[in-house]
Each structure stands twice: as structure tokens, then as C-alpha cells.
Amino acid sequence: MASLMRLNADFSLRVEVTPDDYHWVASPQAGVERVMLDRIGAEKARATSLVRYAPESCFPRHPHPGGEEILVLSGTFSEDDQDYPAGWYMRNPPGSSHAPASREGALIFVKLWQMLPDEQPSVRIDTNDPANWQQQNGRAVCPLFSGEAEQVCLLRLAAHERVFSGQVDGAELLVLAGSLNEAGKTYPSGSWLRLPAVAASQLGAGAQGVTVYLKTGHLLDVVGV
């Protein structure tokens, strides 16, 4: 029996992973590698990961009892004969199954077993489509999902603009373009941050601005897991 893995499993703690920290490990499927960001479980786990598909690699069809969330970062990710180039956001609800693959290779951001059991919609959003972006409080936002337990969007900020204007009870960010700065430290594209609570945070866009994946609301029930 595979042993239980606990990686960044205390959700009351802040976690930062930059590209310099990446440690690629092989998955059970040839040609597919992962950077594990947080994880509770064995091979079937509550997990957040970066997953890299080599060209012509694939997984056999398999279920996701706890659901799966995907953001395609580069290349083209394919699922059941549908192609999703970089910029596509996907949610496969609990109980769904798929056969993922990539002909040209792909890098994706993946979250497993992190949905409410009764979530039902399958979500497909092309974040490259300007029609999916809107102005909210003077900011460019691409809403991706809003539910009882989490809110997910892409956020585009101008140079030096702060990410948060007030208290946030936990947030998760992935830098997609540009950089984030905080107290003299720079988080370049590819950086992942999990913040248990944000009050008067100094986190803001770098000199060239920033685009981030942002999730809030989802850490309230897992603090201290």
C-alpha cells in the first residue's frame, strides 16, 4: 500500500514556491511529470500540482471522484478528443472521468479532490477571449468560478497595484505573467503562493504589471489539516 504523503499540509501556514524551487518527479504514466505544491494522500490525493506532458503522452481514462480543476499554462492539453490551448480553464465535477493527453506537449496547473461533493457543472472558459474579461472596481477580471466554498478568477493588475485592499481569509495565487512584489521580494511568473490570511498585505504587481490566477474562500475549512 502506498504511504500517505503530507506536503504543505498545514493550511494555517504560508507557502511560497518559485520556479527555482521546482522539483519535477515522474508520475505513474510515462512522459508525465509533476511539481507537487501541496498534497494529502497517496497517488489518489487532495493535491495541487504543476503537471508537464511530453509530446505524444497520455493517461488512460480514469475517474475523478473528488473533481478536478485545470488551467492550461502552455502547449495544448487534450481531453476526450477536445483540444485546449494555453489559457483554457476547466472544471470536471466530482464523479467525472476523462482520458487526458497532449500531442505537442503541455504544462497545466491542477487541483484534485478540492470541490464540494454536490458540484455539478462542467466548466470550460477561454481566458484569451476578451469577452470573458470585465472591469470590477477598476480592475480587469476574468471570472472563472464562484460557489459556496470558493471564488476563482484571473486578475490583471497595473504596475505596483496592490492585490488586496483589505482582509482576506486565505488566498492562493499563481503568477501567470509579469511578477508580484512584497517587501522587496519578487515572485516571477510561475510562482505559487498560499496565504492563510491576508490583512493589509503589501503584495502587489511588479513594474511591468501582473496577471495572476486567484482563488479565495477555499481555505477556511482546511486550516490545520
N, C-alpha and C positions, 0 to 999 in steps of 0.2 A: 504494500500500500504506500502511495506517495505521501511524504510527510507534509504537514501543514506549514505553509510559508507565511510569515508575517513581515511585510516590508512597509515601512512608514505607516504602520497600522494604528498608531496613537493619533487620532484626529484632533486632539487638543493641541498638537504641536505644529509649528510652521515647518514647511518643507520647501526647499528650493533645489531644482535640478537644471543646470545649464548644459549646453551641448558638450562642454568639456568634461562633464560628469557622466556622459552616456556610456553604458556598458551593454553592448549587444550580446545577447545569448540566443542560442538556437532554440527554435520551437520544436514540437514533435514532428512537424512537417518540413521536409527538405525544401530549402530555398526561402524559408520564412524565419526572420529573426525578430527579437523583441528587446526593447529597453523597458524594464519594469519600473514604474513610477510609484505605485502603491499596490499592495496585494495582501489579501487574506484568504488563504486556501491553497489547495494543491494545484493540479492542472486546471480543474474547474473551480474558479476563484472569483471573489469580488476583486476586480482588478482594474487598474488604469495603466495603459501601456502605449508606447510607440511601437508600431509593427511595420517591418520593412519586407516587402515582397520582391524577390528577384524576378527578372523577366521569365515568363512561362511557368511561374509557380502557382500552386493552388492548394486548397484544402478540400477534402471530400465533404459532402453535405453533412451538416451537424446541427443540432438544436441549440437554442439559447433560452433555457428555462427562465433565466433572470433578466433577459433582454440584453440588447447591445446598442451602443451609441458609437458612431463613427464620423470623423471628419477627415476627408482626404486632403493630405498636405502636399503631395507631389505625385507625378505619374498619373496612371489611370487604374482605379480599382474596379473590378468587375464582380457582379453578383448575379447568378442565375441569368446569364446572357445579357445583362444590362451593364453598360459602361458608365462609370462615374469619374470624370477627370478631377484634378485638383480643384478644391473649392466646394465640393459637394458635401452636404451634411445629411446624415442618415440616422434614423432610429428604427430598430427592429424590436417590436414589443416582446414581452415575456411569452414564451411558448412558440416563438417563430423559429424557423430554420433556414439555412442558406448554404450555398456552395461558393465561397469566395475565391477569387483568382486574380491574376494580373498578367496580361500578355507583355506589356512593356516595362513592368516594374512599378511599384508604388510605395509610398510612405503614408501611413494612416495613424491617426490618434484614436484610441479605442477605449471604451469604458464598458465593463461587463458586470452583470448582476447588481446594477445600481438603479433599477427602475421599480416603481410600485407594482405589485402583482397584478393590479387591475388596469394598468396602462394598455390601451388597445391600438391607437392609431399607428400606422407605419408612416414615417416622415421622410420626405426627400426634398431638400432645398438646395438650389444652386446659388451659393453666396456670391458668385461672379455676376449675377443678373442684377443690374441696378434697381429693377423693380422690387427686389426683395429688401432693399435698404430704405430707411426712413429717418427723419430727424426727430429726436426725442431730447427735449431740453437743450437744444443747440448742439447735440452730438449725433454723429452718424451711427446708426444701429441697424443690424440685421437680426431680427428676432428669429430664433430657431425653435424654441420650445418653452412653454410656460405651463406648469402644472402645480399640483398641491405641494409637492416636495422640492421643486427646483425651477429655476429660471435660467435659460441658456440663450446666449446671443453672441454675435461678433460685434465688437466695439472698435470704432476708428477714431483716434484722438489726434488733435493737432499737437505740435511741438510743445512740450512742457506742461500740457494739460493734465490735471490730476485724474486718476482713475475713479476715486471715491470722494464724494463730497461730505459724507457723514458716516455714521456707524453702519457696518455691515456684519451680520452674524455668520461670517465664514464666506470664503470665496476661493475659486480655483481659476487660474489663468494659464493660457498657453500663448506665448508670443508668436504671432504668425508673420509679421513684417515690422521692420523698424526695431525699436528697443524700448524697454522700460528702465527708468532710473529711480533709485531710492537711496537717500543719504550717501550719495557719491558712488554707489554701486550700480553697475549696468547689467541688465538682463537682456542679452541679444535674442534675435529670432531663434526659436526652438526651445527657449527657456520655459519651464513649467513651475508654477508656484501654487502652493495650497496654504491658504491663510485661515486659521481657525476663527479669528475675529479681527475686524479692521475698524479701528477708531482713530480718526484724524491721521490716516495714513499719508505718508509722503510719496507714495508710489505714483509715478507719473510718466508721461511719454517722453522719450528722448528727443534730441534735437531735430530728428527727421520725422517725428510723429511715430505712431504705433498702431498696429491692428492686432487685437487680441481676441481669443476665444475666452468667454467669461461665463462661469456658472456660479450661481448663488442659491442659498436656501437649502442645499442638499447636505450640509454638514451638521445641522442641528441635532439629528437623531443618531449620529455615529461618533460623537465626541467621546474619547476614552475607550473606543472599541479595542 
